[in-house]
Amino acid sequence: MKGILSSASAMATVLVLSAAAHAQESSAGSAREVESDSGGFGEIIVTAQKRAENLQSVPISATVVSSDQLASRQIFDPSQLQLVAPSLQVKSFNAAMGASNFSIRGVGTLSFSNTIESSVTSVIDGVVMGSPVLGFMNYLDLAQIEVLNGPQGMLFGKNASAGLVNITTRRPEIGRFEGSLLGEAASTASPGRGLLYRLQGVINVPVSENAALRISGSQTHTDPIMKNLVDVPGSDYGQDQTSLRAKLLWEPTPELSIFIAGDYAHSKGVGSGGSADRIVRPTSLFAAENAELGIVAGPKNAYSSYGAPTVASFDVGGLQANIDYEFAGGHTLTSITAWRKFKADNLFDSDKHRVDILDTNHQLTDVRQFTEELRLASPTGGFLEYQLGLYYYWSGSDSSITASGAFGETEAPPPGYDAWLGIISIGEMTSKSYAGFGQATLNLTDRARLTFGGRYTYDKLKLNSISDDTGFVFPLGVPGERAQSVSEENFSWRIGGQYDVADDAMVYASVARGYKGPGFNLSIDPNAPLIKPEIPTSYEAGLKSMLLDRRLIFNISAYTSKFKDFQAQAFDAASNGYVLLNAGALKSRGFEIEASALPAEGLTLNLGVSYVDAFFSDFQFDRCYPFQPDCRANGTTDSSGNNLPNVPKWTISFTGRYETPVSENLAVFLQGALYSRTKSNFSSTEDPNTVLPGYSQLDASIGLKQIDDRYKVTLFCRNCFDERQPTFINSNSQSRGDYYHMFGLNSFRTIGLSLEGRF
């Protein structure tokens, strides 16, 4: 940690001193003249409060990543977003292919179960994704991504108790014909030196004098990240993804705007969902198998021995219509209607080895969602600015899981049985949510503003599930039927104030009470308890400033949050599966720094620092990890005081980019990016075998472009020093005391070439 602290201090010093040195050479003048003459930072427009506003004027801690920043870092997948947003962490899990489980300020959803909501919600073009799987998308033709820290449920539809990732794609441009093509090919340092390529195209076509159509598509391919040493016909360990998006913008009158969009994505293959042994005990059933195949379990191991077919595929897409109408008095009425659907068919070897203990885990998932939001916004600039809205959400989810295996037996099961071990579980859930919300700002003076808002939410959920052990000698868990329902009412709120201490500096403070709705345990136990709502209370204060002729942006925020009845997940040895439960309480406190500098012509520096102290203040009945010394007789332990899973204390992102002309038409650019984090643990019990050590990762690129960005070629490396860090570490439920890990795109050095052309 001392090394990271020293690096952070040095980086901050470089930002300030280099900007100051250049500022001394600039002439004085009015703020507007300085911005124009010095070539400093312009306004960064965000929609963090459902209005187009300057980021520096919004009293919310946020990280904004532009499309150019994503492209320059070769970031095209949600799992890579944490590299540019230090307050955000990402966990992927093979039980929910396509989903990216975000956490902000240490708090996120500790389960991929579709029976509970996300603590950190994704919003795409104004549509809230009730489940992480519904929001899958390759980062194609984006305008920007806003990572909003802290509770954001006041204005963003469904409940975002810990934060929100707001994704905005580029809208069609009326009266303009343009397009772009991008091709990228790379080789990774994964076993077999895997190939990765991406093809992407965008075209914008005027339809009439007041309408335009924009179509984009992409195709990505990734060779297997993990290498299976057993030949299993029918398996697909790589990943191929196709994404299509079409958008129509029609402005029949100056007051009326109609935006219609549809998207579809298909993915085939396991990709980063594969796993390999990290720890295998000498007495394990898998020890002899690994010795025979030459697999050495350990932190760097990327070889596996899956003995049964392992394949995965999913389809996701939807339609939406955004209608905006501005009345004569300046009020704007907005309607957002959307429908989305996700369907997956995943087949995994649950024991992850050639020995057949539980070779089959077949999961079928079907999730549908319909939302309607109606919002009225007042004009800006007056004493009172406000927004009022109504929101409706409906979701239906069907799931089917067939788990079976030989339980280590080498002989066929007795006549009349399909397998030695197994169970079939079928579940369906419906969820409805109704909400009314409002937020207002009082412009008390030219410098002082007061913001307050509230939201009433009514949730109603129903679950029906059946677990059947017919056909299995030994049932995997408890068979039975469940029919449960739950409803909940809540009022959440936010109060805040801000004051302009200078023309380009603002301080703010706020307190917010959030809400995350109830849920169900989709376990095979018919007596599984209901999951109570999660209630956060968050306090935040911060400073946003532009200094030195607007050549230095320096923003800092500090916060403390308390969560009541936090929704957690634990492995239950008795049922041999994961269960959801409410931790009594947790706390998250810390600070964030966002800084950017223009110290010299063509040079841009960006620094992000996040410090998080997130821990369970009350978690009395967590489930023990294997062979935990202080485990109670009933298999539970007290995890109070333990850090939250996958939460490093310190995270730092530092990027430097230099661009300079080399001729009248060409420019060369260089870029380096450092991402560092301290150690964390993937287990709420702080299992010593699931510790992720701290590490640093360097990305770099060099390229040549036309001055007008018409053509660009980039040679890049990601994770240049091959810091092989896993995305997940967990105990193997089929062999007590063994552990496996998973790797992702950022876990191996990747070297590649990117070509881009615009017309």
QUIJO-V604665 format. One record per helix or strand of 3 or more residues. SS is the DSSP state (H for helix, E for strand). FROM is the first residue (numbers start at 1). LEN is the number of residues. If there is no record, write none. Layout:
ss={SS & SS}
from={FROM & FROM}
len={LEN & LEN}
This chain:
ss={H & H & H & E & H & H & E & E & E & E & H & E & E & E & E & E & E & E & H & E & H & E & E & E & E & E & E & E & E & E & E & E & E & E & E & E & H & E & E & E & E & H & E}
from={2 & 31 & 55 & 62 & 67 & 78 & 88 & 101 & 120 & 127 & 132 & 142 & 163 & 178 & 195 & 211 & 239 & 256 & 271 & 276 & 287 & 311 & 332 & 360 & 384 & 419 & 448 & 472 & 480 & 505 & 534 & 552 & 577 & 603 & 650 & 666 & 688 & 695 & 711 & 728 & 739 & 745 & 750}
len={22 & 8 & 3 & 5 & 6 & 6 & 4 & 4 & 5 & 3 & 4 & 8 & 7 & 11 & 14 & 12 & 15 & 13 & 3 & 4 & 7 & 16 & 17 & 18 & 22 & 25 & 21 & 4 & 23 & 9 & 14 & 21 & 24 & 16 & 12 & 12 & 3 & 12 & 8 & 4 & 4 & 3 & 9}
